[in-house]
């Protein structure tokens, strides 16, 4: 997970696309188990809002779920209006 061009969030996977084969026997039954991983090429780009804090982007992966957190910048201070009386 990277941030490019100041506001573009890029999610890129680095997979290997391997295939796993397991032969076995359980309780007199023979079996073959095949597993394939997804294609190694995955790329997504998201344009972040202007009020996002790109220096505080965090990402974590738990149980195969990627969670990305983007914090918002605090809103700009509103200008204070002072009433002036003219005498």
Contact map, one row per residue, 1 for C-alpha under 8 A:
111000001111000000000000000000000000000000000000000000000010000000000000000000000000000
111100001110000000000000000000000000000000000000000000000000000000000000000000000000000
111111111100000000000000000000000000000000000000000001000000000000000000000000000000000
011111111100000000000000000000000000000000000000000000000000000000000000000000000000000
001111110000000000000000000000000000000000000000000000000000000000000000000000000000000
001111110000000000000000000000000000000000000000000001000000000000000000000000000000000
001111111000000000000000000000000000000000000011110001000000000000000000000000000000000
001111111100000000000000000000000000000000001111000000000000000000000000000000000000000
111100111110000000000000000000000000000000001111000000000000000000000000000000000000000
111100011111000000000000000000000000000000111100000000000000000000000000000000000000000
110000001111100000000000000000000000000001111000000000000000000000000000000000000000000
100000000111110000000000000000000000000011110000000000000000000000000000000000000000000
000000000011111000000000000000000000000111100000000000000000000000000000000000000000000
000000000001111100000000000000000000000111000000000000000000000000000000000000000000000
000000000000111110000000000000000000111110000000000000000000000000000000000000000000000
000000000000011111000000000000000000101100000000000000000000000000000000000000000000000
000000000000001111100000000000000001111100000000000000000000000000000000000000000000000
000000000000000111110000000000000001100000000000000000000000000000000000000000000000000
000000000000000011111000000000000111100000000000000000000000000000000000000000000000000
000000000000000001111100000000000111000000000000000000000000000000000000000000000000000
000000000000000000111110000000011110000000000000000000000000000000000000000000000000000
000000000000000000011111000000011100000000000000000000000000000000000000000000000000000
000000000000000000001111100001111000000000000000000000000000000000000000000000000000000
000000000000000000000111110001110000000000000000000000000000000000000000000000000000000
000000000000000000000011111111100000000000000000000000000000000000000000000000000000000
000000000000000000000001111111100000000000000000000000000000000000000000000000000000000
000000000000000000000000111110000000000000000000000000000000000000000000000000000000000
000000000000000000000000111111000000000000000000000000000000000000000000000000000000000
000000000000000000000000111111100000000000000000000000000000000000000000000000000000000
000000000000000000000011110111110000000000000000000000000000000000000000000000000000000
000000000000000000000011110011111000000000000000000000000000000000000000000000000000000
000000000000000000001111000001111100000000000000000000000000000000000000000000000000000
000000000000000000001110000000111110000000000000000000000000000000000000000000000000000
000000000000000000111100000000011111000000000000000000000000000000000000000000000000000
000000000000000000111000000000001111100000000000000000000000000000000000000000000000000
000000000000000011110000000000000111110000000000000000000000000000000000000000000000000
000000000000001111100000000000000011111000000000000000000000000000000000000000000000000
000000000000001010000000000000000001111100000000000000000000000000000000000000000000000
000000000000001110000000000000000000111111000000000000000000000000000000000000000000000
000000000000111110000000000000000000011111000000000000000000000000000000000000000000000
000000000001111000000000000000000000001111100000000000000000000000000000000000000000000
000000000011110000000000000000000000001111110000000000000000000000000000000000000000000
000000000111100000000000000000000000000011111000000000000000000000000000000000000000000
000000000111000000000000000000000000000001111100000000000000000000000000000000000000000
000000011110000000000000000000000000000000111110000000000000000000000000000000000000000
000000011100000000000000000000000000000000011111000000000000000000000000000000000000000
000000111000000000000000000000000000000000001111100000000000000000000000000000000000000
000000111000000000000000000000000000000000000111110100000000000000000000000000000000000
000000100000000000000000000000000000000000000011111100000000000000000000000000000000000
000000100000000000000000000000000000000000000001111100000000000000000000000000000000000
000000000000000000000000000000000000000000000000111110000000000000000001111000000000000
000000000000000000000000000000000000000000000001111111000000000000000111100000000000000
000000000000000000000000000000000000000000000000001111111000000000000111100000000000000
001001100000000000000000000000000000000000000000000111111000000000000110000000000000000
000000000000000000000000000000000000000000000000000011111000000000000000000000000000000
000000000000000000000000000000000000000000000000000011111100000000000110000000000000000
000000000000000000000000000000000000000000000000000011111110000000011110000000000000000
000000000000000000000000000000000000000000000000000000011111000000011100000000000000000
100000000000000000000000000000000000000000000000000000001111100001111000000000000000000
000000000000000000000000000000000000000000000000000000000111110001110000000000000000000
000000000000000000000000000000000000000000000000000000000011111111100000000000000000000
000000000000000000000000000000000000000000000000000000000001111111000000000000000000000
000000000000000000000000000000000000000000000000000000000000111110000000000000000000000
000000000000000000000000000000000000000000000000000000000000111111000000000000000000000
000000000000000000000000000000000000000000000000000000000000111111100000000000000000000
000000000000000000000000000000000000000000000000000000000011110111110000000000000000000
000000000000000000000000000000000000000000000000000000000011100011111000000000000000000
000000000000000000000000000000000000000000000000000000001111000001111100000000000000000
000000000000000000000000000000000000000000000000000000001110000000111110000000000000000
000000000000000000000000000000000000000000000000000111011100000000011111000000000000000
000000000000000000000000000000000000000000000000000111011000000000001111100000000000000
000000000000000000000000000000000000000000000000001110000000000000000111110000000000000
000000000000000000000000000000000000000000000000001110000000000000000011111000000000000
000000000000000000000000000000000000000000000000001000000000000000000001111100000000000
000000000000000000000000000000000000000000000000001000000000000000000000111110000000000
000000000000000000000000000000000000000000000000000000000000000000000000011111000000000
000000000000000000000000000000000000000000000000000000000000000000000000001111100000000
000000000000000000000000000000000000000000000000000000000000000000000000000111110000000
000000000000000000000000000000000000000000000000000000000000000000000000000011111000000
000000000000000000000000000000000000000000000000000000000000000000000000000001111100000
000000000000000000000000000000000000000000000000000000000000000000000000000000111110000
000000000000000000000000000000000000000000000000000000000000000000000000000000011111000
000000000000000000000000000000000000000000000000000000000000000000000000000000001111100
000000000000000000000000000000000000000000000000000000000000000000000000000000000111110
000000000000000000000000000000000000000000000000000000000000000000000000000000000011111
000000000000000000000000000000000000000000000000000000000000000000000000000000000001111
000000000000000000000000000000000000000000000000000000000000000000000000000000000000111
